[in-house]
Amino acid sequence: MDTAVWVAALTGATAILASWVTNRGNARAARIQANAAADTQRRSEQRDSRRTAYLDLIERVHEMAEFYWVVSDTLKLQDPGERRAARKELLIRERQEYARFRRCVRLIDLEGPPQAAEAARELREHARSFWVALRALADDAVTGEELAAAEREFQECYGPYWEAFERFIQVAREVLRTT
C-alpha cells in the first residue's frame, strides 16, 4: 500500500509539473506570436504611412512642375511690363505652392528612412532654384541681358529638378520594396 501511495503521489506530481511546463511553453509561444503579429502590424502601418507621404510628394512635384510651366509661358508675353507683372503675381503664388511642397518633404523627413529623406531634401533644393530664378525674373531692377540670363537660368532648372525627382522615385521604390 505504501508503494501505491508513493506511485500515486509521484504520478500526480509528474502531472502537475508537466502541466506547469506546458502552460509556460504555451504562454511563451502566445507572447512570441503576439509580438510577431504586433511587429507585422507596425511594419504594415509604417509602410502605408511612408507610401502615403511619398505619393503626396510625387503629387506636389507634378503640381510644382505645372506651376513652373505657367511661369515659362510668360516668356511668350510680348509686353515686358505685362510679363513682369504676371511673374510678380506668380511669385506670390509660388510661395504658397512651395510651402505645401516643403510640408511634404518634412513629412518624409519624419517618416524616413534617411535615404528617402535625403532624396526629398535634394528635390526641395532643386525646387528652390526655380524660386531664386523667378525672383530675378520678377525684379524690376533686372533688365536687358540680366533678364535674358535669368530666363535661361529658370529654363535650365527643369533638367536637375526632374533628375532629382527620378532619384527620389528610385529611393522610394526601394524603400517600399524592402519594408
NULUMKOL-617312 format. One record per residue (C-alpha): residue number from 1; y, z, x. Coordinates in Angstrom, 3 decimals. Each point is the difference from the previous one (the first is absolute). Example, Ala and Ser with C-alpha at 12.3 -4.5 7.8 and 13.67 -1.06 7.14 Angstrom:
# residues 2
num = 1&yy = -4.500&zz = 7.800&xx = 12.300 $
num = 2&yy = 3.440&zz = -0.660&xx = 1.370 $
This chain:
# residues 179
num = 1&yy = 0.000&zz = 0.000&xx = 0.000 $
num = 2&yy = 2.369&zz = 0.765&xx = 2.869 $
num = 3&yy = -0.553&zz = -3.468&xx = 1.316 $
num = 4&yy = 0.770&zz = -1.535&xx = -3.364 $
num = 5&yy = 3.316&zz = 1.881&xx = -0.160 $
num = 6&yy = 0.892&zz = -1.138&xx = 3.522 $
num = 7&yy = -0.927&zz = -3.592&xx = -0.818 $
num = 8&yy = 2.033&zz = 0.133&xx = -3.207 $
num = 9&yy = 2.975&zz = 1.559&xx = 1.799 $
num = 10&yy = -0.233&zz = -2.548&xx = 2.831 $
num = 11&yy = -0.293&zz = -2.865&xx = -2.484 $
num = 12&yy = 2.998&zz = 1.293&xx = -1.979 $
num = 13&yy = 2.070&zz = 0.470&xx = 3.152 $
num = 14&yy = -0.930&zz = -3.497&xx = 1.164 $
num = 15&yy = 1.023&zz = -1.451&xx = -3.383 $
num = 16&yy = 3.343&zz = 1.836&xx = 0.098 $
num = 17&yy = 0.649&zz = -1.151&xx = 3.583 $
num = 18&yy = -0.962&zz = -3.586&xx = -0.856 $
num = 19&yy = 2.277&zz = 0.067&xx = -3.033 $
num = 20&yy = 2.889&zz = 1.380&xx = 2.080 $
num = 21&yy = -0.476&zz = -2.654&xx = 2.704 $
num = 22&yy = -0.207&zz = -2.751&xx = -2.643 $
num = 23&yy = 3.147&zz = 1.228&xx = -1.747 $
num = 24&yy = 1.922&zz = 0.098&xx = 3.305 $
num = 25&yy = -1.156&zz = -3.537&xx = 0.774 $
num = 26&yy = 0.965&zz = -1.216&xx = -3.462 $
num = 27&yy = 3.418&zz = 1.673&xx = 0.249 $
num = 28&yy = 0.586&zz = -1.545&xx = 3.427 $
num = 29&yy = -1.098&zz = -3.449&xx = -1.233 $
num = 30&yy = 2.284&zz = 0.305&xx = -3.034 $
num = 31&yy = 2.912&zz = 1.010&xx = 2.260 $
num = 32&yy = -0.653&zz = -2.973&xx = 2.299 $
num = 33&yy = -0.242&zz = -2.347&xx = -2.971 $
num = 34&yy = 3.223&zz = 1.378&xx = -1.533 $
num = 35&yy = 1.825&zz = -0.363&xx = 3.333 $
num = 36&yy = -1.259&zz = -3.574&xx = 0.389 $
num = 37&yy = 1.090&zz = -0.881&xx = -3.537 $
num = 38&yy = 3.436&zz = 1.564&xx = 0.579 $
num = 39&yy = 0.369&zz = -1.883&xx = 3.295 $
num = 40&yy = -0.968&zz = -3.277&xx = -1.661 $
num = 41&yy = 2.483&zz = 0.646&xx = -2.807 $
num = 42&yy = 2.763&zz = 0.869&xx = 2.509 $
num = 43&yy = -0.653&zz = -3.166&xx = 1.997 $
num = 44&yy = 0.005&zz = -2.108&xx = -3.140 $
num = 45&yy = 3.309&zz = 1.506&xx = -1.137 $
num = 46&yy = 1.485&zz = -0.470&xx = 3.478 $
num = 47&yy = -1.108&zz = -3.634&xx = 0.088 $
num = 48&yy = 1.453&zz = -0.631&xx = -3.469 $
num = 49&yy = 3.255&zz = 1.703&xx = 0.947 $
num = 50&yy = 0.281&zz = -2.046&xx = 3.203 $
num = 51&yy = -0.843&zz = -3.200&xx = -1.828 $
num = 52&yy = 2.729&zz = 0.676&xx = -2.557 $
num = 53&yy = 2.536&zz = 0.748&xx = 2.750 $
num = 54&yy = -0.955&zz = -3.164&xx = 1.894 $
num = 55&yy = 0.238&zz = -2.127&xx = -3.150 $
num = 56&yy = 3.428&zz = 1.459&xx = -0.781 $
num = 57&yy = 1.235&zz = -0.955&xx = 3.457 $
num = 58&yy = -1.479&zz = -3.485&xx = -0.304 $
num = 59&yy = 1.829&zz = -0.441&xx = -3.301 $
num = 60&yy = 3.265&zz = 1.186&xx = 1.598 $
num = 61&yy = -0.461&zz = -2.376&xx = 2.943 $
num = 62&yy = -0.163&zz = -2.925&xx = -2.394 $
num = 63&yy = 2.933&zz = 1.258&xx = -2.054 $
num = 64&yy = 2.057&zz = 0.401&xx = 3.175 $
num = 65&yy = -0.950&zz = -3.529&xx = 1.079 $
num = 66&yy = 1.103&zz = -1.371&xx = -3.363 $
num = 67&yy = 3.272&zz = 1.857&xx = 0.446 $
num = 68&yy = 0.436&zz = -1.436&xx = 3.505 $
num = 69&yy = -0.585&zz = -3.500&xx = -1.379 $
num = 70&yy = 2.859&zz = 0.607&xx = -2.425 $
num = 71&yy = 2.160&zz = 0.892&xx = 3.003 $
num = 72&yy = -1.174&zz = -3.170&xx = 1.756 $
num = 73&yy = 0.993&zz = -1.976&xx = -3.082 $
num = 74&yy = 3.616&zz = 1.030&xx = 0.657 $
num = 75&yy = -0.102&zz = -2.451&xx = 2.922 $
num = 76&yy = 0.185&zz = -2.743&xx = -2.611 $
num = 77&yy = 3.296&zz = 1.275&xx = -1.404 $
num = 78&yy = 2.777&zz = -2.320&xx = 1.193 $
num = 79&yy = 2.978&zz = 2.292&xx = -0.420 $
num = 80&yy = 0.133&zz = 2.574&xx = 2.869 $
num = 81&yy = 1.765&zz = 2.580&xx = -2.208 $
num = 82&yy = -2.572&zz = -0.366&xx = -2.736 $
num = 83&yy = -2.806&zz = 0.197&xx = 2.576 $
num = 84&yy = 1.427&zz = 3.215&xx = 1.529 $
num = 85&yy = 0.587&zz = 1.585&xx = -3.439 $
num = 86&yy = -3.593&zz = -0.752&xx = -1.009 $
num = 87&yy = -1.261&zz = 1.539&xx = 3.225 $
num = 88&yy = 2.085&zz = 3.146&xx = -0.480 $
num = 89&yy = -1.499&zz = 0.383&xx = -3.444 $
num = 90&yy = -3.472&zz = -0.518&xx = 1.447 $
num = 91&yy = 0.690&zz = 2.535&xx = 2.737 $
num = 92&yy = 0.497&zz = 2.673&xx = -2.663 $
num = 93&yy = -3.174&zz = -1.069&xx = -1.783 $
num = 94&yy = -1.877&zz = -0.036&xx = 3.306 $
num = 95&yy = 0.582&zz = 3.733&xx = 0.453 $
num = 96&yy = -1.799&zz = 0.686&xx = -3.264 $
num = 97&yy = -2.857&zz = -2.343&xx = 0.842 $
num = 98&yy = -0.341&zz = 1.424&xx = 3.502 $
num = 99&yy = -0.002&zz = 3.587&xx = -1.332 $
num = 100&yy = -3.072&zz = -0.764&xx = -2.137 $
num = 101&yy = -1.582&zz = -1.744&xx = 2.991 $
num = 102&yy = 0.610&zz = 3.075&xx = 2.218 $
num = 103&yy = -1.530&zz = 2.241&xx = -2.664 $
num = 104&yy = -3.214&zz = -2.016&xx = 0.154 $
num = 105&yy = -0.061&zz = 0.222&xx = 3.795 $
num = 106&yy = 0.506&zz = 3.774&xx = -0.153 $
num = 107&yy = -2.848&zz = 0.316&xx = -2.456 $
num = 108&yy = -2.255&zz = -1.822&xx = 2.444 $
num = 109&yy = 1.241&zz = 2.367&xx = 2.730 $
num = 110&yy = -1.287&zz = 2.784&xx = -2.235 $
num = 111&yy = -3.262&zz = -1.656&xx = -1.049 $
num = 112&yy = -0.869&zz = -1.298&xx = 3.466 $
num = 113&yy = -1.895&zz = -0.590&xx = 2.086 $
num = 114&yy = 2.286&zz = -0.287&xx = 3.039 $
num = 115&yy = -0.734&zz = -3.683&xx = 0.670 $
num = 116&yy = 0.980&zz = -0.951&xx = -3.571 $
num = 117&yy = 3.148&zz = 2.123&xx = 0.207 $
num = 118&yy = 0.949&zz = -1.673&xx = 3.283 $
num = 119&yy = -0.534&zz = -3.489&xx = -1.448 $
num = 120&yy = 2.130&zz = 0.933&xx = -3.036 $
num = 121&yy = 2.789&zz = 1.355&xx = 2.225 $
num = 122&yy = -0.058&zz = -3.201&xx = 2.056 $
num = 123&yy = 0.345&zz = -1.990&xx = -3.216 $
num = 124&yy = 2.923&zz = 2.205&xx = -1.039 $
num = 125&yy = 1.751&zz = -0.733&xx = 3.313 $
num = 126&yy = -0.322&zz = -3.738&xx = -0.600 $
num = 127&yy = 1.435&zz = 0.434&xx = -3.496 $
num = 128&yy = 2.875&zz = 1.908&xx = 1.574 $
num = 129&yy = 0.739&zz = -3.057&xx = 2.165 $
num = 130&yy = 0.841&zz = -1.905&xx = -3.169 $
num = 131&yy = 2.445&zz = 2.738&xx = -0.997 $
num = 132&yy = 1.780&zz = -0.133&xx = 3.364 $
num = 133&yy = 0.323&zz = -3.783&xx = -0.265 $
num = 134&yy = 1.107&zz = 0.167&xx = -3.639 $
num = 135&yy = 2.697&zz = 2.519&xx = 0.905 $
num = 136&yy = 1.371&zz = -2.461&xx = 2.538 $
num = 137&yy = -0.136&zz = -2.800&xx = -2.595 $
num = 138&yy = 2.043&zz = 2.069&xx = -2.462 $
num = 139&yy = 2.572&zz = 1.162&xx = 2.574 $
num = 140&yy = 3.423&zz = -1.581&xx = -0.525 $
num = 141&yy = 0.722&zz = 0.263&xx = 3.731 $
num = 142&yy = -2.968&zz = -2.231&xx = 0.924 $
num = 143&yy = 1.040&zz = -3.648&xx = -0.041 $
num = 144&yy = -0.756&zz = -3.342&xx = 1.594 $
num = 145&yy = -2.694&zz = 0.047&xx = 2.664 $
num = 146&yy = -0.731&zz = 3.695&xx = -0.552 $
num = 147&yy = -0.688&zz = -0.713&xx = -3.650 $
num = 148&yy = -2.255&zz = -2.944&xx = 0.872 $
num = 149&yy = -1.842&zz = 2.225&xx = 2.515 $
num = 150&yy = -0.390&zz = 2.727&xx = -2.636 $
num = 151&yy = -1.442&zz = -2.555&xx = -2.436 $
num = 152&yy = -2.500&zz = -1.172&xx = 2.629 $
num = 153&yy = -0.865&zz = 3.609&xx = 0.806 $
num = 154&yy = -0.650&zz = 0.713&xx = -3.662 $
num = 155&yy = -2.251&zz = -3.069&xx = -0.308 $
num = 156&yy = -1.877&zz = 1.010&xx = 3.168 $
num = 157&yy = -0.914&zz = 3.369&xx = -1.523 $
num = 158&yy = -2.638&zz = -1.585&xx = -2.262 $
num = 159&yy = -2.591&zz = -0.761&xx = 2.699 $
num = 160&yy = -0.223&zz = 3.518&xx = 1.483 $
num = 161&yy = 0.118&zz = 1.513&xx = -3.489 $
num = 162&yy = -3.025&zz = -1.981&xx = -1.190 $
num = 163&yy = -1.858&zz = 0.628&xx = 3.263 $
num = 164&yy = 0.522&zz = 3.757&xx = -0.387 $
num = 165&yy = -1.151&zz = -0.319&xx = -3.606 $
num = 166&yy = -3.200&zz = -1.750&xx = 1.102 $
num = 167&yy = -0.648&zz = 2.775&xx = 2.545 $
num = 168&yy = 0.477&zz = 2.595&xx = -2.723 $
num = 169&yy = -2.449&zz = -1.846&xx = -2.274 $
num = 170&yy = -2.610&zz = -0.074&xx = 2.786 $
num = 171&yy = 0.383&zz = 3.714&xx = 0.691 $
num = 172&yy = -0.073&zz = 0.890&xx = -3.706 $
num = 173&yy = -3.109&zz = -2.112&xx = -0.530 $
num = 174&yy = -1.761&zz = 1.705&xx = 2.908 $
num = 175&yy = 0.999&zz = 3.479&xx = -1.172 $
num = 176&yy = -1.265&zz = -0.630&xx = -3.515 $
num = 177&yy = -3.211&zz = -1.520&xx = 1.306 $
num = 178&yy = -0.795&zz = 3.035&xx = 2.173 $
num = 179&yy = 0.952&zz = 2.785&xx = -2.403 $
